[in-house]
Amino acid sequence: MDYAERVLADLKKKNPGEPEFHQAATEILRSLAPVVERHPEYERTALLERFVEPERVVLFRVPWVDDRGAVHVNKGYRVQFNSAIGPYKGGLRFHPSVDLSVMKFLALEQILKNSLTGLPIGGGKGGSDFDPKGKSDMEVMRFCQSFMAELYRHIGQDTDVPAGDIGVGGREIGYLFGEYKRLCGEHVGVLTGRGLSYGGSLVRTEATGYGLVYMVEEALRCRGDSLEGKRVIISGSGNVAIYACEKAQALGAKVVAMYDSDGYVTDMDGIDVAVLKQIKEVERGRIKVYAARVPGAEYHAGCRGIWSVPCDIALPCATQNEIDAESAALLVKNGVKLIGEGANMPTTLAGIEVFQKAGVVFLPAKAANAGGVATSALEMAQSSGRLYWTFEEVDAKLKAIMTGIYHNMDEAAKAYGVTGDYVAGANIAGFRKVADAMMAQGIV
Ligand code: NDP
């Protein structure tokens, strides 16, 4: 068994019951096999064993009181996985499905994603099994304050800088920041995704969705094609999905279907983004309402059916493992030509295999959704410099970063004899810088 396979087998033995972590590690370690083969010093210094073990995992209790006076207790997590190239950076997720396995898979992916941006940020992730859905603003605020009452001692502008993720948007970041400031007495860039009135960056809200579409645009441009007239499916209808939809349509595509966790809507005229934003961002409502408001749109209960809607491009932007082999095969049968992963690990390993065998252009999450964290790093730069850049400046930097990442992973894939395999290309390109930094810093 080669070195990477041995490390993987050992990881599975040492971390039982963590399927998402195993899945992410399997994909990453298998594609790094040719890299570690060229560098025998990695094995001598147990580099991969160190790479897959988090530097620190913080697990804590989050007690809070609801509007009726009942007391609830949730689990809080922060996985500080790797700080070789910069302070830990990665979002906070509030969703009932959050557990240690989900946190570790996200943090492991984040290390390579952050490296790919070319910016000095290490990898981390955190969150809670708290569900903000159906809670009042005051309940969400009390939860965020209790969560930060423990988290504040583990984070800092030069050590660990969290941001949003599923269930954590502008409202939650505001409450978390307010509590951090009260506890530490510092108005610093300790969280990104902040509101514009207290240190946030323009384009951060749009960044992940826009960045995803910039990469799709570049991949098409390199093939002599464009988004003009393309039919696109986007899963999810949260932050990433909404802004992917907005940018894709601005560039000439038609987004014909989107979903939330209850069901999906189709709109063959192209999703009306203003109506979508009103329902999702203002009213915090369900996507079903879209079909009731927009003539010609249809609602279908359940999520899976979305993958049966014929399209040229699919952008999964909700959550992990949304596309399995069966859904992938259906998309291929219906003519999909490109997949851009906005969510983290939305395609199963078997699903990826189906796409790659069919010759579908597959842009993996750690590259395709890196625009959010890249813009977070730009927010950190603006915070430390006490300055603000214009929308156009940040947007131009985001676009340059996304096209840069595309070419970086494309070239890495070519250099290792797997041309067009962007899963391998992204892992290799991201890993090289982290490995160099880890080697330079000794056995730590
Ligand atoms: P949001 O909370 O804003 O939106 C999430 C969307 O996905 C909602 O429409 C939600 O539906 C749906 N969803 C979540 N879980 C499930 C599920 N188990 N089944 C079906 N639908 C589900 O999150 P974001 O848009 O911020 O994040 C979406 C994805 O993008 C995540 O994988 C995240 O890690 C990734 N990402 C986000 C970044 C960011 O900047 N925000 C950066 C990089 C990656 P419902 O409301 O019904 O739950």
Boltz pocket constraint, residues with backbone or C-beta under 6 A from the ligand:
constraints:
  - pocket:
      binder: B
      contacts: [[A, 164], [A, 165], [A, 166], [A, 167], [A, 168], [A, 169], [A, 204], [A, 208], [A, 235], [A, 236], [A, 237], [A, 238], [A, 239], [A, 240], [A, 241], [A, 259], [A, 260], [A, 261], [A, 262], [A, 303], [A, 317], [A, 318], [A, 319], [A, 320], [A, 342], [A, 343], [A, 344], [A, 369], [A, 370], [A, 372], [A, 373]]
      max_distance: 6.0
